Amino acid sequence: RSQDGAAGVRTPSIGMSVVMPLTSYDWNADAKTRQQLITSAARDVQASAVATLGDAERKALHDKDQLSTKYPKLQVVTDPAVLATLGTPHLTALMQPARFDITAYARVGDPQAYARAGVDDDDWSAASAVARLRDALGDTSADAPTIAWQGSDSWTMDALDAARGAGYDTVIATGDFNIADDATAQTLVYRTPTEHGDVTVLGTQPLLTSLANAHASSQHARAERTDAGRIARFIAQSAFYQMEQPYAQRTLLVCFGEDATAQEVRMLMDALGDASWIDLTSLADLAAQDSLVSSDLMPQLIDENVGLSGGRVDAVRETLVQLGASRNDLTRLASSILGDGDGGAKKSKAEPKSNDTATPNDAVTPNDAATSTDTATSTDTAKSNDDAATATAHATVDASPAPQETSDTSRLTEAAYARRLLDAHALLALFALQGDATSCTAMRTAARELADAAFDAITLNPSGNVSVLSETASMPITVSNSLPFPIDVRISSRTDAIEIVTARMTPITVPAHGEAQASISIRVTTSGTAVAREQLADRDGDLFGAVQQTSITSSLQISDKSGLVIIIFAVALGLLGLWRQFHRKKDPDE
């Protein structure tokens, strides 16, 4: 292909845009940060720190980021989620934050489910991507083009419309966008109208992109099982495409995969630098090319040829359900558990994000707490024939709770604390919806663990086994609170015997980082043994936490079965005696 020393006329070069995405699927939840978010109200603990990258992945991202300094023609599309890791990134454009799977979002077609999971449209919009760039650089005027990257599904018309509605006017189709005949290499640029405006679709050249991502062109191509063989085939294939239509102006798009290493990118870019028939161009130049197909025909062609399979819809829906459940637990913590039990103190609301879809469970509203001392009436009509389950529960606050933070400037309010927990959950949910199955499982599990850890900070510590020697007694229960704010909860207690009854709901207020003790009333009607099961409940009566068991043994003798028999026999004899006294025959001299 080289024309060095040849007298022939040089044919025009073929254009090629080589794109490297700078993103990662290897995010992990940091257990230490998660614990700090739950147990501390300090402002310097950021919700964004809950998701981290390992040292090896950080180094890999830095190595790939530095390639743009050696290869200025390499187009780098960067995930805003890694900007803070890179520090001073080199980028051509920004993709959607956390590489959110827009294609799966459109396929599911349920924005409310995403909102319940904590992920709103603004979280992955183009404006959000630019805002993250400005935060990372500390420059409020920083800007960059935004391009939506394809997810696990296809760029259907619904997906293109969703991307355009989020502010992306250009998308990259890495596969499954077979609109035109691929018999010859063409400039795969399409413009299609959507309800929110026109979208430019940049399609990759399938064979070259496959070779760039370490995939042989055929299972029979044994030479392409090595890096050198694949690069040789790539160069030869590009020369063939240039010779196909030597005077036609064409620009091909080649995209590396997210898992491509810096070494693989370097080897290919070095080879392309020696190919005189290739002209490396920018994404902006590619996007400016004319559309391969008329815009009027695009909607019909896309509906007929793109996204015919459902992708991972069922898995995404399952993930949304699980994320919604864990987020609902965190909102319940704020609305029905946090609070100091002072009915006169007004609680401020933890305001949801401005674009939250309002649902009863999504509003984070710590209620005005109930009074800490109440008369608990316990009546079990299914198991008891009397009203013996009425008891008065006395909650006694520990006299020496742990000291609380006093600096108002360095400490979050209760509402801000609740908002921070929801923000941390939203970040984990965003990473769970990237489109990668492994990452999805790991991050939705991390979101569940965040909610569980918040509830695990409240523990129920029952006393040992209880022996009752009278008709009424008290059973002490201690509740520990590791949260940085007071809580107002209930202790639910039930027994498995109708002869021994405990108070069903006992209110208790526990200070921040402290303990409190409540006395659960017990009433017995006979001797015997019963097992009491205690569990915490929020102010709405919904149970949470582990179930604890306490064995209650009654030694009450006066009203056991033998005593009852004696009393009944005595009463019968007395009644018989009275009857005989009034009905006996009197003697004549009486």
C-alpha positions in Angstrom: 0.0 0.0 0.0 2.9 2.4 0.4 3.6 4.6 -2.6 7.1 5.5 -1.6 9.3 5.6 -4.8 6.3 5.2 -7.1 5.4 7.7 -9.8 1.6 7.0 -9.7 -1.0 9.5 -8.5 -1.7 9.2 -4.8 -5.4 8.3 -4.1 -7.2 10.1 -1.3 -6.9 8.7 2.2 -9.8 7.1 3.9 -11.0 8.8 7.1 -11.2 7.1 10.4 -12.3 8.2 13.9 -10.9 6.0 16.7 -12.8 6.3 19.9 -11.7 5.1 23.4 -14.3 5.2 26.2 -12.9 6.1 29.5 -15.2 4.4 32.0 -15.2 1.4 34.4 -17.5 -1.4 35.5 -15.3 -2.2 38.6 -16.9 0.1 41.1 -17.2 -1.1 44.7 -19.0 0.0 47.7 -16.6 1.2 50.5 -17.7 -0.4 53.8 -15.8 2.2 55.9 -17.5 5.1 54.2 -20.9 3.4 54.4 -20.4 3.1 58.2 -19.4 6.7 58.5 -22.4 7.9 56.5 -24.7 6.0 58.9 -23.1 6.7 62.3 -21.8 10.2 61.8 -23.5 13.5 61.0 -20.2 15.2 60.1 -20.4 17.3 57.0 -17.0 16.2 55.6 -18.3 12.7 54.9 -19.5 12.8 51.3 -22.2 10.6 49.8 -20.1 10.3 46.6 -17.3 8.5 48.5 -19.5 5.4 49.0 -18.5 4.1 45.5 -14.8 3.6 44.9 -12.4 2.1 42.4 -9.5 -0.2 43.4 -5.9 0.9 43.0 -5.4 -1.3 39.9 -8.4 0.1 38.1 -7.4 3.7 39.0 -4.0 3.1 37.5 -5.5 1.6 34.4 -7.7 4.6 33.9 -4.8 7.0 34.4 -2.7 5.0 31.8 -5.5 5.3 29.3 -6.1 8.9 30.0 -2.4 9.7 29.3 -2.6 8.1 25.8 -4.4 11.3 24.5 -1.2 13.3 25.1 0.8 10.9 22.9 -2.0 10.4 20.3 -3.8 13.7 19.8 -6.0 12.1 17.2 -7.4 9.5 19.7 -10.9 10.5 20.6 -11.7 10.0 24.3 -15.3 9.9 25.5 -15.1 10.0 29.3 -17.6 8.9 31.9 -18.2 11.8 34.3 -18.1 9.3 37.2 -14.3 8.9 36.8 -13.4 12.6 36.4 -12.6 12.9 40.1 -10.4 9.9 39.9 -8.5 11.3 36.9 -8.0 14.8 38.4 -7.2 16.6 35.2 -8.8 14.5 32.5 -8.0 14.7 28.8 -11.3 14.2 26.9 -13.0 14.8 23.6 -16.5 14.5 24.9 -18.5 13.3 27.9 -20.9 10.3 28.0 -23.8 10.0 30.3 -22.9 9.8 34.0 -22.0 6.3 35.3 -22.6 5.2 31.7 -26.3 4.9 32.5 -28.0 2.4 30.2 -30.4 4.7 28.3 -31.3 1.9 25.9 -32.5 -0.4 28.7 -34.3 2.6 30.3 -36.3 3.1 27.1 -37.0 -0.6 26.7 -38.4 -0.9 30.3 -40.5 2.2 29.6 -41.3 2.9 33.3 -39.7 6.2 34.5 -41.6 5.9 37.8 -39.8 2.6 38.6 -36.5 4.4 38.1 -37.6 7.3 40.3 -38.7 4.9 43.0 -35.2 3.3 42.8 -33.7 6.8 43.3 -32.5 7.5 39.8 -34.2 10.5 38.1 -33.8 11.7 34.5 -31.6 14.6 35.7 -29.1 12.2 37.2 -28.0 11.0 33.8 -28.7 14.0 31.6 -26.2 15.9 29.5 -26.5 18.9 31.9 -25.6 16.6 34.8 -22.5 15.4 32.9 -21.3 18.9 32.3 -22.0 19.8 36.0 -19.8 16.9 37.1 -17.0 18.1 34.8 -17.2 21.6 36.4 -17.1 20.1 39.9 -14.1 17.9 39.0 -12.1 20.8 37.5 -13.3 23.5 39.9 -14.2 25.6 36.9 -17.8 26.9 36.7 -17.3 27.8 33.0 -15.8 24.4 31.9 -17.7 22.8 29.0 -17.4 19.8 26.7 -19.6 18.1 24.0 -21.8 15.3 25.3 -22.4 12.0 23.5 -24.6 9.2 24.7 -23.0 5.8 24.6 -24.9 2.6 23.8 -26.0 0.4 26.6 -26.9 -3.3 26.8 -29.9 -2.8 24.4 -30.3 -1.2 21.1 -30.8 2.4 19.9 -34.5 2.1 19.2 -36.7 5.1 18.4 -37.8 5.2 22.1 -34.1 5.1 23.2 -33.1 7.9 20.8 -36.0 10.0 22.0 -35.1 9.4 25.6 -31.5 10.4 24.9 -32.5 13.5 23.0 -34.9 14.5 25.8 -32.0 14.3 28.2 -29.9 16.7 26.1 -27.9 14.4 23.9 -28.0 15.3 20.3 -25.4 12.7 19.3 -25.2 9.0 20.2 -22.7 6.3 19.4 -24.1 2.9 18.3 -21.5 0.2 19.1 -23.6 -2.5 17.6 -27.1 -3.7 16.4 -27.8 -0.7 14.2 -28.0 -2.4 10.9 -29.8 0.2 8.8 -27.6 0.2 5.6 -26.0 -2.5 3.5 -22.6 -3.4 5.0 -21.3 -5.0 1.8 -19.0 -2.0 1.4 -17.4 0.3 4.0 -19.5 3.5 4.3 -19.7 6.5 6.5 -22.3 5.3 9.0 -23.8 8.6 10.0 -27.6 8.8 10.4 -29.9 11.6 11.4 -33.3 10.7 12.7 -36.2 12.9 14.0 -37.6 12.3 17.5 -40.3 14.1 19.6 -37.5 16.1 21.3 -35.5 17.0 18.1 -33.1 15.4 15.7 -30.5 13.0 16.8 -27.3 12.1 15.0 -26.4 8.4 15.3 -22.7 7.5 14.7 -22.5 3.8 13.8 -19.2 1.8 14.2 -17.7 -0.2 11.3 -18.4 -3.7 12.5 -15.4 -5.7 11.3 -12.7 -3.1 12.3 -14.3 -2.5 15.7 -14.4 -6.2 16.3 -10.7 -6.6 15.5 -9.8 -3.6 17.7 -11.5 -5.3 20.6 -9.5 -8.5 20.3 -12.1 -10.5 18.4 -11.0 -12.5 15.4 -12.9 -11.9 12.2 -13.6 -15.6 12.0 -13.1 -18.7 14.1 -11.0 -20.1 11.2 -8.6 -17.2 11.2 -6.0 -18.8 13.4 -3.5 -16.0 12.8 -5.9 -13.5 14.4 -5.7 -15.3 17.8 -2.8 -13.1 18.7 -2.6 -9.3 19.1 -0.1 -9.0 16.2 -2.3 -11.0 13.9 -5.4 -9.0 14.6 -3.6 -5.7 14.1 -2.1 -7.0 10.8 -5.6 -7.9 9.7 -6.9 -4.5 10.8 -4.4 -2.7 8.8 -4.9 -4.9 5.7 -8.7 -4.6 6.0 -8.4 -0.8 6.2 -6.3 -0.8 3.0 -8.9 -3.0 1.3 -11.7 -0.6 2.3 -9.6 2.4 0.9 -9.2 0.5 -2.4 -12.8 -0.4 -2.7 -13.8 3.2 -3.5 -10.5 5.1 -3.7 -12.0 8.4 -4.6 -15.1 8.3 -2.4 -15.0 10.5 0.7 -15.7 8.1 3.6 -15.0 8.2 7.4 -15.2 5.0 9.4 -15.8 4.9 13.2 -13.8 2.4 15.3 -14.6 2.1 19.0 -12.6 0.3 21.6 -14.5 -1.5 24.3 -14.7 -0.4 27.9 -12.3 -3.2 29.0 -9.6 -2.4 26.4 -6.2 -1.9 28.0 -3.8 1.0 27.5 -1.4 -1.4 25.8 -4.0 -2.6 23.3 -4.9 0.9 22.4 -1.2 1.9 22.1 -0.4 -0.9 19.7 -3.2 -0.1 17.4 -2.6 3.6 17.4 1.1 3.0 16.6 0.1 0.8 13.6 -2.4 3.4 12.4 0.3 6.1 12.5 2.3 4.2 9.9 -0.7 3.7 7.5 -0.4 6.5 5.0 -3.8 5.7 3.5 -5.6 6.4 6.7 -6.5 9.9 7.8 -7.4 10.0 11.5 -10.2 12.5 12.1 -12.2 13.8 15.0 -15.7 12.8 16.2 -16.8 16.4 15.4 -15.7 15.9 11.8 -17.5 12.6 11.6 -20.7 14.0 13.1 -20.7 16.8 10.5 -20.9 14.3 7.6 -24.1 13.9 5.6 -26.6 11.4 6.6 -26.3 8.1 4.8 -30.1 7.7 4.8 -32.8 10.3 4.4 -34.1 11.4 7.8 -37.7 10.8 6.8 -37.0 7.1 6.3 -35.1 6.6 9.5 -38.0 6.0 12.0 -39.4 3.2 9.8 -36.0 1.6 9.1 -35.1 1.7 12.8 -38.4 0.1 13.8 -37.9 -2.7 11.2 -34.3 -3.5 11.8 -33.1 -2.3 15.3 -33.9 -3.7 18.7 -36.0 -6.7 17.7 -35.0 -8.6 20.9 -35.8 -7.6 24.4 -32.2 -7.5 25.8 -32.0 -7.7 29.6 -35.4 -6.2 30.4 -36.4 -8.8 33.0 -33.1 -8.4 34.9 -33.4 -4.6 34.8 -37.0 -4.7 36.2 -35.9 -7.0 39.0 -33.0 -4.7 39.8 -35.4 -1.7 39.9 -37.7 -3.6 42.3 -34.8 -4.3 44.7 -33.5 -0.8 44.5 -36.9 0.6 45.2 -37.3 -1.6 48.3 -34.0 -0.6 49.8 -34.6 3.1 49.1 -38.1 2.8 50.7 -36.4 1.5 53.8 -34.2 4.5 54.0 -37.1 6.9 53.6 -38.9 4.9 56.3 -35.9 5.4 58.6 -36.2 9.2 58.2 -40.0 9.5 58.3 -41.0 7.0 60.9 -37.9 6.3 63.1 -35.7 9.3 63.4 -37.0 11.8 66.0 -36.5 12.5 69.8 -40.1 11.8 70.8 -40.7 15.4 71.9 -44.2 16.2 70.7 -43.6 19.9 71.0 -40.5 20.0 68.9 -41.2 20.4 65.2 -39.2 18.3 62.8 -37.9 19.7 59.6 -38.4 17.8 56.4 -35.6 16.2 54.4 -36.5 17.7 51.1 -36.3 15.3 48.1 -34.5 16.2 45.0 -36.3 18.8 43.0 -37.2 16.4 40.2 -38.2 13.5 42.5 -41.5 11.9 41.5 -43.7 12.4 44.5 -44.9 9.2 46.1 -46.0 8.6 49.7 -43.0 6.4 50.4 -40.5 8.8 48.7 -41.3 11.8 50.9 -38.7 11.9 53.7 -40.8 13.4 56.5 -39.7 12.8 60.1 -43.0 12.9 61.9 -43.7 14.8 65.1 -42.8 12.1 67.6 -45.3 10.7 70.1 -44.8 11.2 73.9 -42.3 8.9 75.4 -44.5 7.6 78.2 -47.8 5.9 77.2 -50.3 3.5 78.6 -50.1 0.4 76.4 -53.3 -1.6 76.2 -52.7 -5.1 75.1 -55.8 -7.2 74.2 -55.4 -10.4 72.3 -59.0 -11.4 71.4 -57.8 -14.5 69.5 -56.0 -16.0 72.4 -57.4 -14.5 75.6 -60.9 -14.3 77.1 -60.3 -11.3 79.3 -58.7 -7.9 79.2 -55.6 -8.9 81.1 -53.2 -7.5 78.4 -53.4 -3.9 79.6 -50.1 -2.6 81.0 -48.3 0.7 81.5 -44.9 0.9 79.9 -42.3 3.1 81.5 -39.3 4.1 79.3 -36.3 5.1 81.2 -33.5 6.9 79.3 -30.0 5.8 80.2 -28.5 8.4 82.5 -25.1 8.6 80.7 -25.5 8.5 77.0 -22.5 9.0 74.7 -21.6 12.7 74.2 -23.0 14.3 71.1 -21.3 16.6 68.6 -21.9 20.3 69.5 -20.6 22.2 66.5 -23.5 23.3 64.3 -21.3 24.3 61.4 -19.6 20.9 61.1 -22.7 18.8 61.8 -25.6 18.0 59.5 -29.2 18.6 60.5 -31.5 15.6 60.7 -33.1 16.4 57.4 -29.7 16.8 55.6 -28.5 13.5 57.2 -31.5 11.7 55.7 -30.9 13.4 52.4 -27.3 12.3 52.4 -28.2 8.6 52.9 -30.6 8.8 50.0 -28.0 10.5 47.8 -25.5 7.6 48.6 -28.2 5.1 47.7 -29.0 7.0 44.4 -25.3 6.8 43.4 -25.2 3.1 44.0 -28.4 2.7 42.1 -27.0 4.7 39.2 -24.0 2.3 39.0 -26.3 -0.7 39.3 -28.1 0.5 36.1 -25.0 0.7 33.9 -25.9 -2.3 31.8 -23.2 -4.7 32.9 -24.7 -7.8 34.7 -21.8 -8.3 37.2 -21.7 -4.6 38.1 -25.5 -4.6 38.4 -25.5 -7.4 40.9 -22.7 -6.0 43.0 -24.1 -2.4 43.2 -27.7 -3.4 43.9 -26.4 -5.6 46.7 -24.4 -2.7 48.0 -27.6 -0.5 48.0 -29.4 -3.2 50.0 -26.5 -3.4 52.5 -26.6 0.4 53.0 -30.2 0.2 54.0 -29.7 -2.9 56.2 -26.7 -1.3 57.9 -28.7 1.8 58.8 -31.4 -0.4 60.5 -28.7 -2.6 62.1 -27.5 0.6 63.9 -30.6 0.2 66.1 -30.4 -3.0 68.2 -32.8 -4.6 70.7 -31.1 -6.2 73.8 -33.6 -8.2 75.9 -32.9 -9.2 79.4 -32.3 -12.9 80.4 -35.1 -15.3 81.1 -37.8 -13.9 83.4 -39.5 -15.7 86.4 -42.9 -14.3 87.5 -44.1 -14.9 91.1 -47.2 -12.8 91.0 -50.0 -11.9 88.7 -48.1 -8.9 87.2 -44.5 -8.2 86.5 -42.1 -6.1 84.3 -39.6 -7.3 81.7 -36.7 -4.9 81.0 -35.7 -4.3 77.4 -32.7 -2.2 76.3 -32.5 -0.5 72.9 -29.2 0.8 71.6 -28.9 3.5 69.0 -25.7 4.1 67.0 -27.3 6.7 64.7 -26.2 10.4 65.2 -29.8 11.5 66.0 -32.4 10.3 68.5 -35.0 7.7 67.5 -38.6 7.2 68.5 -39.6 3.6 68.0 -41.9 0.9 69.4 -41.1 -2.5 70.9 -43.5 -5.2 69.7 -43.8 -8.2 72.1 -45.9 -11.3 71.7 -46.2 -14.6 73.6 -47.2 -18.1 72.5 -49.6 -18.7 75.4 -52.8 -17.1 76.5 -52.1 -17.6 80.2 -49.0 -15.3 80.0 -49.6 -12.0 78.2 -47.2 -9.1 77.5 -47.9 -5.5 76.3 -48.1 -5.6 72.6 -46.5 -2.2 71.7 -44.3 -0.2 74.0 -43.0 3.2 72.9 -39.4 4.2 73.6 -37.2 7.1 72.8 -33.4 6.5 72.5 -30.8 9.3 72.4 -28.2 9.6 69.7 -25.3 7.2 70.2 -26.9 6.0 73.4 -29.2 3.5 75.1 -32.6 3.5 76.7 -34.5 0.9 78.7 -38.2 0.1 78.6 -40.2 -2.1 81.0 -42.7 -4.4 79.3 -45.6 -5.4 81.5 -46.4 -9.0 82.0 -49.7 -10.5 83.3 -50.2 -14.1 84.1 -53.3 -16.2 85.1 -51.7 -19.5 85.9 -48.3 -21.1 86.3 -46.5 -22.3 83.2 -43.9 -21.3 80.6 -44.2 -19.0 77.6 -41.8 -17.6 75.0 -42.0 -13.8 74.3 -40.8 -12.6 70.9 -39.6 -9.0 70.8 -39.0 -6.9 67.7 -38.6 -3.3 67.0 -41.3 -1.4 65.0 -41.4 2.1 63.6 -44.0 4.7 64.6 -46.4 3.3 61.9 -46.2 -0.2 63.5 -44.0 -1.7 60.7 -41.5 -4.2 62.1 -37.8 -4.2 61.5 -34.7 -5.7 62.8 -34.0 -9.2 64.3 -36.5 -11.0 66.4 -35.4 -11.7 70.0 -36.8 -14.3 72.3 -37.3 -14.3 76.1 -38.5 -17.3 78.1 -41.1 -16.4 80.8 -41.7 -18.8 83.7 -44.7 -18.3 86.0 -44.8 -20.0 89.5 -48.2 -18.6 90.4 -49.9 -21.4 92.6 -53.1 -19.9 93.8 -54.8 -20.1 90.5 -53.3 -23.2 88.9 -55.5 -26.1 87.9 -55.5 -28.0 91.2 -56.3 -24.7 93.0 -59.2 -24.1 90.7 -60.6 -27.6 91.3 -60.5 -27.0 95.1 -62.2 -23.6 94.8 -64.9 -24.9 92.6 -65.6 -27.9 94.9 -65.7 -25.5 97.9 -68.2 -23.2 96.2 -70.4 -26.2 95.2 -70.4 -27.5 98.8 -71.3 -24.0 100.1 -74.2 -23.7 97.6 -75.4 -27.1 98.5 -75.4 -26.3 102.2 -77.4 -23.1 101.6 -80.0 -25.0 99.6 -80.4 -27.6 102.3 -80.7 -24.9 104.9 -83.6 -23.3 103.2 -85.3 -26.5 102.1 -85.0 -28.8 105.1 -88.1 -29.8 107.0 -88.5 -28.2 110.4 -89.3 -30.1 113.6 -92.7 -29.4 115.2 -91.1 -27.7 118.2 -89.0 -25.3 116.2 
